[in-house]
Amino acid sequence: MIVIICHWFWFERYYLISKEEYEWFDSAIQKLDDLAHDCYKQGVKHPRFYCSELECENITEQVTNLRTLLTNSKPTE
């Protein structure tokens, strides 16, 4: 799940969710919204925090997660 953070600039934080929670998009959108809000409130301290585009929020493992995420999301030719 991606939570977009807007301040003076825009960046995204990534959180891990289960397949069941992902499917809430179609069946229980309010539950998914509540989970996203909880992640937003706790920020990098949330146990599901995976990585942030704002590198200063990441520890070494999360920097690796971000690089993996960005590498895997690039379109292939």
C-alpha positions in Angstrom: 0.0 0.0 0.0 1.3 3.5 -0.8 0.5 6.5 1.4 1.2 9.8 -0.2 2.7 12.5 2.1 2.2 16.1 1.0 4.3 18.9 2.7 6.4 21.4 0.9 7.1 18.5 -1.4 5.5 15.2 -2.3 6.8 11.7 -1.4 5.4 8.2 -0.9 5.7 5.7 2.0 5.2 2.1 1.3 3.5 -0.4 3.7 3.1 -4.1 3.5 -0.5 -5.4 3.4 -1.9 -8.9 3.0 -3.8 -10.2 -0.1 -7.0 -10.1 1.9 -6.4 -6.5 2.9 -5.6 -5.6 -0.8 -9.0 -7.1 -1.8 -10.7 -4.7 0.6 -10.5 -2.2 -2.3 -13.5 -4.0 -3.9 -15.3 -5.3 -0.8 -14.6 -3.1 2.3 -13.0 0.2 1.1 -13.6 1.9 4.5 -11.5 -0.8 6.2 -8.7 -0.1 3.7 -9.0 3.6 4.2 -8.8 3.1 8.0 -5.7 1.0 7.6 -4.1 3.7 5.4 -5.0 6.4 7.9 -3.4 4.3 10.7 -0.3 3.9 8.6 -0.2 7.6 8.0 -0.6 8.5 11.7 2.2 6.2 12.8 4.5 6.9 9.8 7.8 5.1 9.9 7.0 3.7 13.3 4.2 1.5 11.9 5.1 -2.2 12.0 4.0 -2.5 8.3 6.4 0.3 7.1 8.4 -1.0 4.2 10.3 2.0 2.9 10.0 5.7 2.0 10.9 7.7 -1.1 12.3 10.2 1.4 15.6 8.5 2.0 16.3 10.0 5.4 13.3 8.1 6.8 14.9 4.7 5.8 17.3 2.5 7.7 19.7 0.4 5.7 17.3 -2.5 5.1 14.6 0.0 3.9 17.1 1.7 1.5 17.5 -1.8 0.0 13.8 -2.3 -0.1 13.3 1.1 -1.9 16.0 0.3 -4.5 14.4 -3.1 -5.1 11.0 -1.5 -5.4 12.1 1.1 -7.8 14.1 -1.3 -9.9 11.2 -3.7 -10.2 8.7 -1.0 -11.1 10.5 0.3 -14.1 8.8 -0.7 -17.4 10.8 -3.2 -19.4 11.2 -2.9 -23.2 
